[in-house]
Amino acid sequence: MAETKAKATVKAETAESVVAKEEVKKDTVKKAAPAKKAPAKKSPVKKAEAKAVVHLQFDGKSYTNEDLIKIAKDVWKYDLGNKPADFKSVELYVKPEESRAYYVVNGEITGSFGI
């Protein structure tokens, strides 16, 4: 009988140690699992802008916005004697009744040219 109690005690201790080992394994698995990473930031998708071309037609003449900008750049370079690299921005005001385009270059230089 003492032998049966000893075997039962050993079996009980073995069962307890197996349960304890299982709990340790579960804790280890939980700790070992990699932390979830924050989702990668997506760069904003640039939408393609619609290309717009303006045609100004009057008195049998026709100009596009690119034509007028090119003329303004030529005036800047050849008539005013400035460097093309210094031409940063231009605002154009077209008055077909006067056959003139008025410009403001870089927000400060003003003038006009005939079209």
C-alpha positions as CSV (number, residue, x, y, z in Angstrom):
1,M,0.0,0.0,0.0
2,A,2.8,2.4,0.7
3,E,4.1,1.6,-2.7
4,T,0.7,2.5,-4.3
5,K,0.7,5.8,-2.4
6,A,4.2,6.6,-3.4
7,K,3.4,5.9,-7.1
8,A,0.2,8.0,-6.8
9,T,2.3,10.8,-5.2
10,V,4.9,10.6,-8.0
11,K,2.1,10.6,-10.6
12,A,0.5,13.6,-9.0
13,E,3.8,15.4,-8.8
14,T,4.5,14.5,-12.4
15,A,1.1,15.7,-13.5
16,E,1.6,19.0,-11.6
17,S,5.0,19.5,-13.1
18,V,3.6,18.9,-16.6
19,V,0.8,21.4,-16.0
20,A,3.4,23.9,-14.7
21,K,5.6,23.3,-17.7
22,E,2.6,23.8,-20.0
23,E,1.9,27.1,-18.4
24,V,5.5,28.2,-18.7
25,K,5.4,27.2,-22.4
26,K,2.2,29.3,-22.9
27,D,3.8,32.3,-21.2
28,T,6.9,31.9,-23.4
29,V,4.9,31.6,-26.5
30,K,3.0,34.8,-25.6
31,K,6.2,36.6,-24.9
32,A,8.0,35.3,-27.9
33,A,5.3,36.4,-30.3
34,P,6.5,39.4,-32.3
35,A,4.7,42.6,-31.5
36,K,2.4,43.9,-34.1
37,K,4.0,46.6,-36.2
38,A,2.1,49.8,-36.9
39,P,0.9,49.8,-40.5
40,A,3.4,51.4,-42.9
41,K,2.5,55.0,-43.8
42,K,1.3,55.2,-47.3
43,S,2.6,58.1,-49.3
44,P,-0.2,60.3,-50.6
45,V,-1.0,59.4,-54.1
46,K,-0.7,62.4,-56.4
47,K,-3.6,62.7,-58.7
48,A,-2.7,63.5,-62.2
49,E,-3.8,67.0,-63.0
50,A,-5.8,67.6,-66.2
51,K,-3.9,69.4,-68.8
52,A,-5.5,72.7,-69.8
53,V,-4.6,74.7,-72.9
54,V,-6.2,78.1,-73.4
55,H,-6.4,79.5,-76.9
56,L,-6.9,83.2,-77.2
57,Q,-8.1,84.1,-80.6
58,F,-8.8,87.6,-81.8
59,D,-8.4,89.7,-85.0
60,G,-7.2,86.6,-87.0
61,K,-4.5,85.8,-84.4
62,S,-4.2,82.9,-82.0
63,Y,-2.1,82.4,-78.9
64,T,-1.9,79.7,-76.3
65,N,-0.8,80.2,-72.7
66,E,2.6,78.7,-73.5
67,D,3.0,81.1,-76.4
68,L,2.4,84.1,-74.1
69,I,4.7,82.8,-71.4
70,K,7.5,82.2,-74.0
71,I,7.1,85.8,-75.2
72,A,7.2,87.1,-71.6
73,K,10.4,85.1,-71.0
74,D,11.9,86.5,-74.2
75,V,11.1,90.1,-73.0
76,W,12.7,89.3,-69.7
77,K,15.8,88.0,-71.3
78,Y,16.4,90.1,-74.4
79,D,14.5,93.4,-73.7
80,L,15.2,93.7,-70.0
81,G,18.6,92.0,-70.1
82,N,17.9,89.7,-67.2
83,K,19.1,86.1,-66.7
84,P,16.6,83.3,-67.6
85,A,17.3,81.6,-64.3
86,D,16.0,84.7,-62.4
87,F,12.6,84.3,-64.1
88,K,10.6,82.5,-61.3
89,S,6.9,83.4,-61.9
90,V,4.8,85.5,-64.2
91,E,1.2,86.8,-64.2
92,L,-0.2,87.7,-67.5
93,Y,-3.2,90.0,-68.2
94,V,-4.2,89.9,-71.9
95,K,-6.2,92.8,-73.4
96,P,-7.1,91.8,-76.9
97,E,-8.8,95.1,-77.6
98,E,-5.4,96.8,-77.1
99,S,-3.4,93.9,-78.7
100,R,-1.2,93.9,-75.6
101,A,-0.4,91.6,-72.8
102,Y,0.6,93.0,-69.4
103,Y,2.9,91.1,-67.1
104,V,4.1,90.9,-63.5
105,V,7.4,88.9,-63.2
106,N,8.4,87.6,-59.8
107,G,5.7,89.6,-58.2
108,E,7.4,92.9,-58.7
109,I,8.6,93.7,-62.3
110,T,5.8,95.0,-64.5
111,G,5.4,95.9,-68.2
112,S,3.7,94.9,-71.3
113,F,4.3,93.6,-74.8
114,G,2.4,93.7,-78.1
115,I,0.6,90.6,-79.4
